[in-house]
């Protein structure tokens, strides 16, 4: 009888199982929030919850358009969409933005884009997404100036602290660029590549439409999802005010380095909805249900998709 031989799993096999393990750990850590959220869902108006689920799915499509718009080379559409679904799960396992950025950077390099061009496309996407979100926020603030007290989203003195930190980061960055030649050359080379890619993209109308249309549609669809959940719970806040609350809250927590904004986004959304005129209890129920639909329900299938893409060498 031949003895059994145990072989160590390969790195790719470990990477396939890692997302699932992280999802289980996150679910255990946030089990009270999950239990509370699922307990509240039966009392909601289900057609509106289904509408929130549909807007969540459409947001992945919008993200795919934006990603495609950031590169000249045509990316495989189905794999691009699957990658955005998987990137959403990865984004809730690492500090905000890092998970999705790593997944998409890997996807573009596997598709044949050099690392420099992939990084430039990633930077263009992040810039477009930020500009689209802030543009919608400013437009709603101008259209509804009394709808929300933006100062309520930040603790006293937080704005001054953020400005001081930003000034410090700028000073350190400038000092390093001036003092360290290799860093200055690397940054200069990346800037030239990024600007060249941006110019190439903007010479193609289809890419311009995908990039900027997707960057506006993505936060608009996310805000629409919150509005749908708010309507399902009968939240007495005007629709556009709810959308404004969502955009203001997500912009306010953009610098908070928590995985997928877990915890910080919920708190900011509740504060924003209350600042927009909603009762605290109902606002809390809306936010918990919204995060169940947009984060927790897609998290397991997203993690499984991420593992499958790694196994199939798409990533």
JOGI-V57888 format. One record per helix or strand. SS is the DSSP state (H for helix, E for strand). FROM is the first residue (numbers start at 1). LEN is the number of residues. Records with the same first field share a line. If there is no record, write none. Layout:
SS=FROM-LEN + FROM-LEN
This chain:
H=11-19 + 31-11 + 46-24 + 77-15 + 98-13 + 115-29 + 150-4 + 158-22 + 181-21 + 205-28 + 239-14 + 264-12 + 280-32
E=95-1 + 259-1
